[in-house]
Amino acid sequence: MRALVTGATGFVGVHVAAELCRRGHEVRALVRAGSHTEDLIRLGATLCPGDLRDRASLDAAMRGCDALFHVAADYRLWAKRPQELYDTNVTGTTNVMQAALGADVAKVVYTSTVGVLGPDPSGVADEETPSSISQMSGHYKRSKFLAEERVREMCRAQGLPATIVMPSTPVGEGDTKPTPTGRIITDFLNGRTPATVRTGLNIVDVRDVAEGHVLAWERGVVGRRYILGNRDMGLRELLGTVACIAGRPAPTAEIPYWVARCAGLIDTWVSGSLLGREPRIAVDAVRMAARCMYFSPRRAVDELGLPQSNVEAALARSVDWFQRHGYVQGAR
């Protein structure tokens, strides 16, 4: 198979490219100018210069491909110019899918997010949990909600052969930016997390997420969603696990949600609005923490064979990688 991977320089995307190469497939990677491509070159991927907003570059990269893995997204919980998230996540996704239709690609795997699912009365959401744009907090979630709606509509109306995967909270090595989840870990390792809020996440090994993408290409039903997740963990449990791995004391204090929300509002206003720089406590991140983000991966496990690797081992690889690559002060 010859596959085009967008977002291949990102945390999930590079692991998807690695999994495809491991299975012997030919990988093309859409890369923007100035991107760090050392890992992709080491994998033997073919680099295709392009941009999601440039349809001609997408057509050129897609030519002759059997599969498309559209992993690219603007994953920020704060942006000085929020329109950039919609340009990449909505317009860019539309451009990529139209290019796939034009190139007659046999199968598309689109990377959505569990963030577009609404809250479930049981506390654990799945692929059928209803949601609406009004339930989406922040521009990132709204833009991803609109992007997935566009993909599903193209499946219905234009015959786009796309399967949708919805990663929960991936952890592991190679989170170079890092992602908002990676920042939770690095902030703790750098002593910037004296207390937690009462919230929770569904944690999954990023390698399992990458394999889930390939399994979705092999076995996924067109138009069907699959949550790529594993284990629900409260934030205190998550940081307690990281603390144990790193040999540090875990935070024991828990602050009320309203205190965190006030801190987020102030930091977003001062850092974002007045100083024009990314806040450490983005108010959209605090809004997301208002409920536990717990999800069931049962469909992906049963229908795709999604692995359920040990999350403590994935967290240990994450901690080790951050320490070895200079993200933790004083670490060797």
N, C-alpha and C positions, 0 to 999 in steps of 0.2 A: 504494500500500500504506500502511496505517496500522500502525505498529510501536510496541510498548512496549519501551523499553530500561531495564533495571535496572542500577544501578551507573553511570549516565551521568555522574556527577560524578567518576568515577575516571579513571585514566590511560588504560586501554584503552576504557572505556565512552564517554568523551567523543569519542574518535576514531571509534567505531562510530556514534554519533549523527551526527557530522559527515559520515561517508561516506554514511549514509542520506539526509541532507538534500541532499548534493551530487547524489545520484541522483534527487532530486525526490520522495522519499517523505515522508509525514507522520509526525513523530516525537513520541511521548509519552515523557517521562522520569520515572521514579519517583524522587522525591527525599525525603530525610529532612529534618526540621526543622533549620534551621541550616546546611544544605549550601550551598556556594558554587555559585551557579547562573548566574553572569554569562556564561560561555561558552555555556551552553545557551540562554539568552535571546537572545544574539547570533546563534545558529544559527536561531532561530525555533521551537524545540521547545516543545511544550506541557508545562508542569510539573504533575505529578500527585503531591501529597503522599501519602506512604505509608511503610510499613515492611515488610520481609520477614516479620516476625513477626506482622503484623496482616493476617489474611486478608481482612477486609472492605475494607481499602484496596487490596488487590491486585485484588479483584473489580471495584472501581470503576474502577481504572486500566486493566484489561484489557478492559472492556466495549467492543465494537465494533472491536477490533483484529484485524488479519489475521495478524500475526506477533509473536512474542516473542523478544527477544534478552536472555537472562538472563546478564548479565556480572557482576553484583554478587557480591562475595565479601569475607570478612574475611581480608585477606592480611597476616598478621603472623607473624613467626617467633618471637615471644615475646609472651605475654599474661599479665597479672597474674591474670586469671580465664579460664583456657583454655576453660571451658564456653561463653564468648561465641562462640568460633569455630564450635563445633558448632551453637549456636542459629542463627547466620546461615547457615553453609555447608550444613548438613544439613537442619535444620528449615525454614529459610527457603527453600531450594531446593524442598523438598517442597511447601510452601505455594504457591509460584509455579507449579509444574507442575500442581497441582490446580486452581488458578485458571484456567490455560490450558485444561485439559480442560473446565472448567465453562463457559468462554466460547467453546468450540469454535474455538479459534485454529487456523488452517490449518497453520502451520509454526512450530516452535520451534528456536532455535539456543541450545544450552547451552554456556557457557564453562567447560571443565574446565581441566586443566593437565598438562603433560608430567611434572610431579612425581609423578603417580600411576602412572607406568610403572616397572616393575622394571628392574634392570640387565640389559643384553643381553651375552651372551658375546662378541659381535663388538666391543663397545664403543660401538656406535651403535644405539639403540633405535628401534623404530617402533611403529605403532598396535597391532600384534599381539604385542608383547613382554609376556609374562605378568607379573603382579604379585600381591601379596597384602597384606593389612592389616599383617602382621607386618614387611613391608619398608618401611613408611612411617615415616620418622623425624620426630617432632614432631607437634604437634596440628594445624598447618595442613595438612600432607600427609594425615594420617589423616582429617581432616574432609572434605577434597576427594575423597579416595578413596571415602568412604561416600556423599557426595553424588552422585558420578557413578554409583555402583552403584544408588542409588535411581532416578536418571533412566533408566538402562538397563532396570531392572525395570519401570518404568512404561511404557516403550515396548513391552516384551514382553507385559505382563499387561493394560494398560489402553488400548493403542493410542495412546499419547502420540506425536505426530508430531515427534520431536526428533532433530536432528543434533547431534553433539558435536564441538566444536572444542577443540584443546589448544595454546594458545600456549606457545612456549618462553620466550625472554627478550626481551621487547620493549624497544626503546630509541627515543628521539626526544624531541620537545618536549612540554611539558605534564605532566610527572611531578610534580605539585604536592606530594605528601605528604612525601617521595618514596617509591617502592617500594624494597624491599631492593636491587634492581639499581641503581636510581638512587642509593642511598646508597653503593654501591661507587664510583660515578663522583664523587659530591660529596666523599666522604672523601678520595679521591685528589687532587682539585682543591684541597682545603683542607689538603693536606700531612699527612694522617693515615694514609698507607699507606706505611710505610718498607720493607715486604717483602710478598711474596705467598706463597700456598701453591700446591702443584701440583694444580690443578683446572681445569675448563673448562666453558663454557656454550655453548648454541646461541643466537646473536644474530639478531634479526629486527627490521626497521623496524616501529614501531607502526602506521604507516599501512598497511603490508601486512597486519598482523594485523586491522585494522579492515575492510579490503577482503575478507579471507578470511572474516570473519563473514557479510558480505552474499553472497559467492559460495556459502557453505554453505547459506544460505537459498534461493538460486536453483538450485543444482545438487547439493547434498549429499543423500546417501541417508539415510533415516530409520534411526536406530539405529547409524549408522556413525561412526567416529572419524576426525578429520583433524588431524594435527599442523601447526600454523601456525608454521613455523620457517624458518631460512635457513642460516646459516653457523656451523659449530663453531669456537670460538676458545678457546684456553687463556687463563687469567686473565692471565698475563704478556703475551700478545699483545694482549689486550683493553686492558689498562692502558697498554701501549706505544703503541697506536693513540690512546688518549685523550691521552697525553702529547704525542704528535706534533701532535695537533690544538690542544692548549692551549699548546704551546711550552714544555713543562716536561720535566725529566729523568724518565725512567721508572724505577720501582723495579727493582733488579737482584738484591737478596737474596731468597732463598727459604727459608722456615722449614719444618721438618718438621711433618707433620700432628699428631704427638702434642703438640708445643709449642702449636699453635693450639688443640687440644682442651683442654689444661690452662687456657689463657687464657680460653677460652669458659666452662668450668666455674666458674672463679673469678669472672669478671665476672657471669655469670648468678646465682651465689649471692649475691655482694655487692650488685650493683645491683638485681637482681630480687627476691631473697628478703629481703634485709635492708633495702634502701632503698625497695623498691616502685616502682622506675622501670625503664624499658626499658634493657637492657644494650646497649653498643656492639658487643660480640662475643657474640651469642646462641649458646648451645651447639647449638641445632638448626640454625643456619646453618652452623656448623662441621661438624656431622654430614653435612649435604647436600654439603659440599665434599669429602667423603671419596672421591667418585668423580666423574669427568668427566660432566657432563650433556649428552651428545651425542645428537642425534636426526636422523632422516631425514624431511624434509618431502615426499618424493617423491609420496606418494598425493595430498596436497593440490595439488601442482603439476600432476600429471597429470589428476586428476579434477575439480578446481575451477578450475584456472588461477591458483593462488596466485602473485602476483608475487614476484620475488626481487630486490628493490631493493638497491642498494649499501649495505652496513652501515656503511662508513666515513662516508658522507653522513648516515646516521641518527644516528651517534654525534656527528658535528659539530653537528647540530641540537640534540642533547641538551646538549652542552657549552655551546653558545651560549645556549640557553634558561636553563640553570642560572646562567650568569654574569650574564645580563641581569635575572634575577628575584631576585637577592640571596642565592642559595644558596652562593656562593663568596666568601670573605672577600677584600676588596681588588679584586674585579672590578667593572668598570663595566657 
